[in-house]
């Protein structure tokens, strides 16, 4: 196997110079640098990163543990993480904890044993073991998507679950409450008074924040809170199918529905098809999560689009900042979502196009036609 010494000999320079060229650790004269690169090319030299890691104690790798990587939302996050990591010269080790706390604890240990420089983790609904492990081993980590210190979380999760100290983890996630409120508010403006919510897996901050947004919007619209209208779809399609069917069998079923993630939108649509109900005439639909084929459904899905790639890329940036300055204060980065106004909410075709960040969009939208004016259910 070709070694760095072989390259140095062929280029007529020292091993240290070869190392500086390959690791960009010191400026090297252009013609010397070129001689080294030519020798690397001619000899087919590939650096031994394991040997380098022994010297630097760094592997230039990042561990990524996110559940449900087959879900397009997480796939896009992964793409964002991968692109940003590659651009910074890091490779990725990927694990799927399947939203199972024991599995999560195990994969995080495996990634740590591989000596990744840091980790990006979407914590499960019960992250005790995860947090204990990261703290005990002082693993630089960024939480992604689900936050653990969220304002809306139960108080016992607002601090380090082992030591009682504030849980000092950087976190990157999307806005959840505001965008859900926007979706629910839109349906309320259309005249709906009974709006159902198919919520996600209990214990995830994304679930509780989206429920909080739903309730805020009901209050803002002066609508009563009927707890029968909030059902759990457990963040997955089959759960949402059952939950939607249950909602629609209530003595007084909702006239509009909000699904709290993409997988649950699919489940809800299955339930509606099973009951031969049509959207939006029998039930208006607003979805959290936009996805590539959301505009191919008929009607096209009115949705909240999360900045998934950007969430992934920002998580890498925040982790690199942490590696560069381990003592910097922990921060939570919240990224805005966009309201993608299509027709499943019941608005006519010509109201399409109200895209853009939610914060920038408020007030700029055409007033929707209230249900009563359209002569549909009220
Ligand atoms: N969190 C946030 N958004 C999502 C999820 C999730 O787990 N799944 C699908 N969209």
Boltz pocket constraint, residues with backbone or C-beta under 6 A from the ligand:
constraints:
  - pocket:
      binder: B
      contacts: [[A, 71], [A, 73], [A, 145], [A, 206], [A, 235], [A, 260], [A, 261], [A, 262], [A, 263], [A, 288], [A, 289]]
      max_distance: 6.0
